[in-house]
Every structure is written in C-alpha cells, then in structure tokens.
Amino acid sequence: MAKVLTWVIQRRVVSADRMEQLRKELTEREAEAARLEAAKVVCSTTARTDSAIVVTPLPVTLMPCATA
C-alpha cells in the first residue's frame, strides 16, 4: 500500500511539473500571437492603389542637429 501511495504522489509531482511547463509554453505562444497580431495591424496600414503601393508612414519626431 505504501508503494502505491508513493507512486501516486510521484505521479502528481511529475504532473504538476508538466503542467507548469505547459503553462509557460502557452504564455510564450500567446505572446507570439500578440506580436503577430500587432504586425498584422501594422501591415494593414498599407493600401494598394492601381499598380502602386502606398504606405501610411508612422509619425516621426526629428531632433535638430547640433551645430559646432
């Protein structure tokens, strides 16, 4: 009986470790999906007109050059 209980406890520990590993992998996959979705949004800012591609530029802040 003690061997069975020991085996069950060991299996639960192994299962808990595996569950933690799978949760980490899920978190990584969700982050990757979020990055891909953001890239999709950025790419969707391009619009095709006839044979030309028009890209909507992102706002850029220019800093004045220092003069010597």
Buried (B, 14 or more C-beta within 10 A) or exposed (E): EEEEEEEEEEEEEEEEEEEEEEEEEEEEEEEEEEEEEEEEEEEEEEEEEEEEEEEEEEEEEEEEEEEE
